Amino acid sequence: MERELKLRVRIEDVEKLRHAPLLAQSKDGSDSSQLLTSTYFDTPELAFHGCKASLRVRAVGNERRQTLKLEGSAQAGLFDRDEFEMPVDSDTPDLKLLQDQIGADTDCGRLIRDDATAVRLTPVFVTRIKRSAIPLRLPSGDELEAALDEGTIDADSGSVPIAAVELELRHGQAESLYGVALELLEAVPLRIDHLSKADLGYELLVAEHSDAVKAQPVQLSRRDSVEDAFCSIARNCLDRVHANERGVVSGHDPSTVRQMRVGLRRLRSALDLFAKMIPGYPGLDEELRWIASELGAARDWEVLAGSTLEHAAATGNVD
């Protein structure tokens, strides 16, 4: 099981981040950077992508490692998913090595057991990443790895640069990932990244659009503490905001703007409701207001171009 927090950083800030106190004091003085070349494979109709999986062979020097990652959950930016990694003897995947790992009754399991799949596998995109891996041991005893990545994702249809830091939990509590992220945020601007490198690669191949996502019901228990209740409600609001981010950026579905604004409004209400017991940090409400106002103009245009003009045209009130 892989548990990691992905953060996007501007390319011009990578070197500054490398010298952030937390990372600088954890280095042993040696340069641990590696060039990672990962070739992602799929069938011509992208069957692995259809199964919400990614299959790659990574080259590190003369070593080759095959990795299959399955769809998992990504809450508040924390990726939690099954990962199967093993050495291979060539630059192409060996699906037989995965058959003992993946159940035969799943879509992905049936795919890797189909003899035709191996024959039809072809490279679909390549990531070329210079990675600096820094082990972190926190005062709490939790162990993490911070990986600073710089490189490109290349496909026949185009190429995109990438600069990111990945915080992977080795031992301990997932909450420690956020603590490290907040400390790194003191050095350079960072933002939670909800897309894996495989996601970005497939975006070069497939013009997929994200539909608007509404909130799921909040599940609370009578035994929940006030803190537990607040965390559940706040996480629900953040999940709604994050789930609509891609739609807002692409502009394909304007209703994603409304759903993000509703998530922000509910988060502000939750912060106000719990303020006496769990006060937010100074300036948080102002930041949330700012984001909502930035989205306000787009929402107004959606209402005008949608329901307002349609209603006016239907009633004959358009001059």
Helices and strands as residue ranges (DSSP letters): E 2-8, G 11-13, H 14-18, H 21-24, E 33-42, H 47-50, E 54-60, E 63-69, E 73-75, E 78-81, E 83-87, G 95-98, H 107-113, H 115-120, E 122-137, E 143-155, E 158-171, H 175-185, E 191-192, H 197-205, H 226-243, H 245-250, H 255-273, H 284-303, I 304-308, H 309-315
